[in-house]
Amino acid sequence: MITEFFYYDEIDSTNNELRRRVQSGSAMPEGTVVSAGRQTAGRGRSGHNWESPKDVSVSTSMILYPEEVPLPYIGRLTPIAAVAVSEAIEGLYGLETGIKWPNDVLIHRKKVCGILTEMEPTDDRVRYVIVGIGVNVHQREFPPEIAHMATSLDLALESVESNRTAPKDGGRKQGLQETHCRELTQAIWERFGAHYEAFLKTNDLSEVLDDYNRRLINRNEVVKVLDPQNPYEGVAECMDVAGRLLVRVSDEIRRVDSGEVSVRGIYGYV
C-alpha cells in the first residue's frame, strides 16, 4: 500500500515527521511512509520511549485519511497493525509470534514490536491518522530496565537455530536466516494495506479477528486490569470485533477498552 516513501538516516520521530508534513500543507497521498535508520525521540503507548539505535531496527510510519470512519472506531487500526507485523515476521522468517492485547507483538513471550497510532480529530471524524511501528531487528542488548522483556528478530532466530538438532543424514544445519529492515518494512505495510481496505468496508475487526485471537498471548490467562477507578483480576478470553478484551470475572464478562485501562499478567510482562 506504500504510495510514497521517505527515508532519513536520523530523525526525532517518524510520526512527528508525517505530522509536520501534513500540518505544513504538503500534499501527501494516503499510504505515504516515513522510515528512519535511527529515532532520537520515538514514543510508545502511554508516552513510553521506544529505543531506536542506528540501523538496528525498523522505525516506520504511514499516514491515512479514513475520513468516513467514525472517531470511536479509529483505535481499531492498532490491532490491525499488530496482525500485519505478526504476519510479516512469520512470513519472512518463520518465527512464531504472539500479541499482547492490544498491540504489542511478542516472540518467545518477549516484546519485539511496539505500535503507536495518533490522529487529529475533527468533529466526529478524523483529519488524518498516523500509524507508527517500531520493530527490534538487529539489537544485541537492551537497557537493564527492559532487558527481561525485550528481544529482537536476530536474537529470536539465533535462539531457534541453537535449539535445532543436526540432520539425521549428518549434514550441516540450515544457516541462520538473515533479517533486513527494508524487506520487513515493505512486508508490514503490504499486509497492513490489505487489512486496512477490509476495515474501511466494515469499520470493525471482523477480517482479522480470528488471526488476532489465535496469537493472543493473554488468552485463558489470569490478568490484572489496571482500571484507575477499580483494578481487578480475571481470565482473559479473547478480543471482540470492536477491539475490546473480554475478561471473565467470576460469572461476569467485562469488556475492557484499551483507551481506558492497561492489562498486565500477574506473573510477568504479559
FENLIN-V491111 format. One record per run of one state. SS is the DSSP state (H for helix, E for strand, L for the rest). FROM is the first residue (numbers start at 1). TO is the last residue. Records with the same first field share a line. If there is no record, write none. Layout:
SS: FROM-TO / FROM-TO
//
This chain:
L: 1-3 / 9-10 / 12-13 / 24-31 / 37-38 / 40-42 / 44-44 / 48-48 / 50-56 / 65-70 / 74-75 / 94-97 / 101-103 / 108-109 / 123-124 / 137-146 / 151-152 / 163-180 / 203-208 / 217-221 / 226-231 / 240-244 / 250-251 / 257-262 / 266-270
E: 4-8 / 11-11 / 32-36 / 39-39 / 43-43 / 49-49 / 57-64 / 98-100 / 104-107 / 110-122 / 125-136 / 150-150 / 216-216 / 222-225 / 232-239 / 245-249 / 252-256 / 263-265
H: 14-23 / 45-47 / 71-73 / 76-93 / 147-149 / 153-162 / 181-202 / 209-215
//
